[in-house]
Amino acid sequence: GRPHIASLLGACAAAALLAFSLSFDDFIITNFNASPSSITFPMYVWGSATRGTPVQINVVGTLMFLIAILAVGISQFVSWRRSRRA
């Protein structure tokens, strides 16, 4: 049968909370362990958020989103073609 929408929403909320906690943990570890002269990506994003978001962050985020959408689209197309042949 079809999964209920409530269970899907619960799974999405759990995934969002897990992603947030993992990314927050990366920032905390980097903040305490990195030397002052090194700039890691979590520290760069945090510094950019306090000063204002540069356009490079938007470009990288857009590219990552488009690549993910393209991968899902290709996967759906291949699945559709296989089911049509069977």
Biotite code that builds the C-alpha atoms (Angstrom):
import biotite.structure as struc

atoms = struc.array([
    struc.Atom([0.000, 0.000, 0.000], chain_id="A", res_id=1, res_name="GLY", atom_name="CA", element="C"),
    struc.Atom([0.881, 3.646, -0.091], chain_id="A", res_id=2, res_name="ARG", atom_name="CA", element="C"),
    struc.Atom([2.669, 5.142, 2.890], chain_id="A", res_id=3, res_name="PRO", atom_name="CA", element="C"),
    struc.Atom([0.692, 7.635, 4.901], chain_id="A", res_id=4, res_name="HIS", atom_name="CA", element="C"),
    struc.Atom([1.611, 11.292, 4.573], chain_id="A", res_id=5, res_name="ILE", atom_name="CA", element="C"),
    struc.Atom([2.009, 11.630, 8.354], chain_id="A", res_id=6, res_name="ALA", atom_name="CA", element="C"),
    struc.Atom([4.742, 9.010, 8.432], chain_id="A", res_id=7, res_name="SER", atom_name="CA", element="C"),
    struc.Atom([6.505, 10.741, 5.544], chain_id="A", res_id=8, res_name="LEU", atom_name="CA", element="C"),
    struc.Atom([6.351, 14.085, 7.335], chain_id="A", res_id=9, res_name="LEU", atom_name="CA", element="C"),
    struc.Atom([7.744, 12.479, 10.479], chain_id="A", res_id=10, res_name="GLY", atom_name="CA", element="C"),
    struc.Atom([10.607, 10.950, 8.509], chain_id="A", res_id=11, res_name="ALA", atom_name="CA", element="C"),
    struc.Atom([11.376, 14.305, 6.854], chain_id="A", res_id=12, res_name="CYS", atom_name="CA", element="C"),
    struc.Atom([11.362, 16.078, 10.210], chain_id="A", res_id=13, res_name="ALA", atom_name="CA", element="C"),
    struc.Atom([13.670, 13.444, 11.705], chain_id="A", res_id=14, res_name="ALA", atom_name="CA", element="C"),
    struc.Atom([16.046, 13.754, 8.751], chain_id="A", res_id=15, res_name="ALA", atom_name="CA", element="C"),
    struc.Atom([16.097, 17.548, 9.051], chain_id="A", res_id=16, res_name="ALA", atom_name="CA", element="C"),
    struc.Atom([16.871, 17.371, 12.771], chain_id="A", res_id=17, res_name="LEU", atom_name="CA", element="C"),
    struc.Atom([19.612, 14.815, 12.183], chain_id="A", res_id=18, res_name="LEU", atom_name="CA", element="C"),
    struc.Atom([21.179, 16.919, 9.425], chain_id="A", res_id=19, res_name="ALA", atom_name="CA", element="C"),
    struc.Atom([21.062, 20.008, 11.643], chain_id="A", res_id=20, res_name="PHE", atom_name="CA", element="C"),
    struc.Atom([22.660, 18.238, 14.603], chain_id="A", res_id=21, res_name="SER", atom_name="CA", element="C"),
    struc.Atom([25.448, 16.767, 12.460], chain_id="A", res_id=22, res_name="LEU", atom_name="CA", element="C"),
    struc.Atom([26.262, 20.096, 10.818], chain_id="A", res_id=23, res_name="SER", atom_name="CA", element="C"),
    struc.Atom([26.124, 21.898, 14.170], chain_id="A", res_id=24, res_name="PHE", atom_name="CA", element="C"),
    struc.Atom([28.497, 19.288, 15.607], chain_id="A", res_id=25, res_name="ASP", atom_name="CA", element="C"),
    struc.Atom([30.923, 19.856, 12.711], chain_id="A", res_id=26, res_name="ASP", atom_name="CA", element="C"),
    struc.Atom([30.974, 23.564, 13.482], chain_id="A", res_id=27, res_name="PHE", atom_name="CA", element="C"),
    struc.Atom([31.547, 23.046, 17.209], chain_id="A", res_id=28, res_name="ILE", atom_name="CA", element="C"),
    struc.Atom([34.401, 20.581, 16.663], chain_id="A", res_id=29, res_name="ILE", atom_name="CA", element="C"),
    struc.Atom([36.025, 22.857, 14.085], chain_id="A", res_id=30, res_name="THR", atom_name="CA", element="C"),
    struc.Atom([35.597, 25.923, 16.287], chain_id="A", res_id=31, res_name="ASN", atom_name="CA", element="C"),
    struc.Atom([37.353, 24.323, 19.254], chain_id="A", res_id=32, res_name="PHE", atom_name="CA", element="C"),
    struc.Atom([40.054, 22.342, 17.422], chain_id="A", res_id=33, res_name="ASN", atom_name="CA", element="C"),
    struc.Atom([41.123, 24.515, 14.477], chain_id="A", res_id=34, res_name="ALA", atom_name="CA", element="C"),
    struc.Atom([44.086, 26.804, 14.792], chain_id="A", res_id=35, res_name="SER", atom_name="CA", element="C"),
    struc.Atom([43.331, 30.531, 14.448], chain_id="A", res_id=36, res_name="PRO", atom_name="CA", element="C"),
    struc.Atom([45.228, 30.796, 11.163], chain_id="A", res_id=37, res_name="SER", atom_name="CA", element="C"),
    struc.Atom([43.338, 27.986, 9.389], chain_id="A", res_id=38, res_name="SER", atom_name="CA", element="C"),
    struc.Atom([39.908, 28.612, 7.900], chain_id="A", res_id=39, res_name="ILE", atom_name="CA", element="C"),
    struc.Atom([37.820, 25.504, 7.342], chain_id="A", res_id=40, res_name="THR", atom_name="CA", element="C"),
    struc.Atom([34.524, 25.455, 5.442], chain_id="A", res_id=41, res_name="PHE", atom_name="CA", element="C"),
    struc.Atom([32.261, 25.490, 8.538], chain_id="A", res_id=42, res_name="PRO", atom_name="CA", element="C"),
    struc.Atom([34.239, 28.436, 9.921], chain_id="A", res_id=43, res_name="MET", atom_name="CA", element="C"),
    struc.Atom([34.031, 30.223, 6.545], chain_id="A", res_id=44, res_name="TYR", atom_name="CA", element="C"),
    struc.Atom([30.250, 29.759, 6.411], chain_id="A", res_id=45, res_name="VAL", atom_name="CA", element="C"),
    struc.Atom([29.857, 30.974, 10.009], chain_id="A", res_id=46, res_name="TRP", atom_name="CA", element="C"),
    struc.Atom([32.034, 34.023, 9.362], chain_id="A", res_id=47, res_name="GLY", atom_name="CA", element="C"),
    struc.Atom([30.152, 34.775, 6.163], chain_id="A", res_id=48, res_name="SER", atom_name="CA", element="C"),
    struc.Atom([26.829, 34.561, 7.961], chain_id="A", res_id=49, res_name="ALA", atom_name="CA", element="C"),
    struc.Atom([27.946, 37.148, 10.506], chain_id="A", res_id=50, res_name="THR", atom_name="CA", element="C"),
    struc.Atom([29.289, 39.531, 7.823], chain_id="A", res_id=51, res_name="ARG", atom_name="CA", element="C"),
    struc.Atom([26.704, 38.820, 5.139], chain_id="A", res_id=52, res_name="GLY", atom_name="CA", element="C"),
    struc.Atom([26.418, 36.024, 2.632], chain_id="A", res_id=53, res_name="THR", atom_name="CA", element="C"),
    struc.Atom([28.760, 36.275, -0.364], chain_id="A", res_id=54, res_name="PRO", atom_name="CA", element="C"),
    struc.Atom([27.434, 35.289, -3.773], chain_id="A", res_id=55, res_name="VAL", atom_name="CA", element="C"),
    struc.Atom([29.785, 32.281, -3.908], chain_id="A", res_id=56, res_name="GLN", atom_name="CA", element="C"),
    struc.Atom([27.725, 30.536, -1.222], chain_id="A", res_id=57, res_name="ILE", atom_name="CA", element="C"),
    struc.Atom([24.573, 30.992, -3.295], chain_id="A", res_id=58, res_name="ASN", atom_name="CA", element="C"),
    struc.Atom([26.309, 29.657, -6.402], chain_id="A", res_id=59, res_name="VAL", atom_name="CA", element="C"),
    struc.Atom([27.642, 26.561, -4.634], chain_id="A", res_id=60, res_name="VAL", atom_name="CA", element="C"),
    struc.Atom([24.257, 25.900, -3.011], chain_id="A", res_id=61, res_name="GLY", atom_name="CA", element="C"),
    struc.Atom([22.449, 26.276, -6.334], chain_id="A", res_id=62, res_name="THR", atom_name="CA", element="C"),
    struc.Atom([24.884, 23.941, -8.094], chain_id="A", res_id=63, res_name="LEU", atom_name="CA", element="C"),
    struc.Atom([24.525, 21.310, -5.379], chain_id="A", res_id=64, res_name="MET", atom_name="CA", element="C"),
    struc.Atom([20.732, 21.572, -5.600], chain_id="A", res_id=65, res_name="PHE", atom_name="CA", element="C"),
    struc.Atom([20.713, 21.273, -9.398], chain_id="A", res_id=66, res_name="LEU", atom_name="CA", element="C"),
    struc.Atom([23.069, 18.283, -9.345], chain_id="A", res_id=67, res_name="ILE", atom_name="CA", element="C"),
    struc.Atom([20.814, 16.538, -6.805], chain_id="A", res_id=68, res_name="ALA", atom_name="CA", element="C"),
    struc.Atom([17.703, 17.277, -8.883], chain_id="A", res_id=69, res_name="ILE", atom_name="CA", element="C"),
    struc.Atom([19.453, 16.010, -12.017], chain_id="A", res_id=70, res_name="LEU", atom_name="CA", element="C"),
    struc.Atom([20.507, 12.785, -10.266], chain_id="A", res_id=71, res_name="ALA", atom_name="CA", element="C"),
    struc.Atom([16.953, 12.167, -9.060], chain_id="A", res_id=72, res_name="VAL", atom_name="CA", element="C"),
    struc.Atom([15.567, 12.914, -12.524], chain_id="A", res_id=73, res_name="GLY", atom_name="CA", element="C"),
    struc.Atom([17.970, 10.506, -14.206], chain_id="A", res_id=74, res_name="ILE", atom_name="CA", element="C"),
    struc.Atom([17.165, 7.831, -11.631], chain_id="A", res_id=75, res_name="SER", atom_name="CA", element="C"),
    struc.Atom([13.428, 8.283, -12.168], chain_id="A", res_id=76, res_name="GLN", atom_name="CA", element="C"),
    struc.Atom([13.837, 8.163, -15.939], chain_id="A", res_id=77, res_name="PHE", atom_name="CA", element="C"),
    struc.Atom([15.893, 4.952, -15.807], chain_id="A", res_id=78, res_name="VAL", atom_name="CA", element="C"),
    struc.Atom([13.348, 3.375, -13.439], chain_id="A", res_id=79, res_name="SER", atom_name="CA", element="C"),
    struc.Atom([10.494, 4.408, -15.714], chain_id="A", res_id=80, res_name="TRP", atom_name="CA", element="C"),
    struc.Atom([12.231, 2.925, -18.776], chain_id="A", res_id=81, res_name="ARG", atom_name="CA", element="C"),
    struc.Atom([12.919, -0.368, -16.988], chain_id="A", res_id=82, res_name="ARG", atom_name="CA", element="C"),
    struc.Atom([9.327, -0.712, -15.792], chain_id="A", res_id=83, res_name="SER", atom_name="CA", element="C"),
    struc.Atom([8.048, 0.063, -19.273], chain_id="A", res_id=84, res_name="ARG", atom_name="CA", element="C"),
    struc.Atom([10.151, -2.693, -20.852], chain_id="A", res_id=85, res_name="ARG", atom_name="CA", element="C"),
    struc.Atom([9.039, -5.318, -18.343], chain_id="A", res_id=86, res_name="ALA", atom_name="CA", element="C"),
])
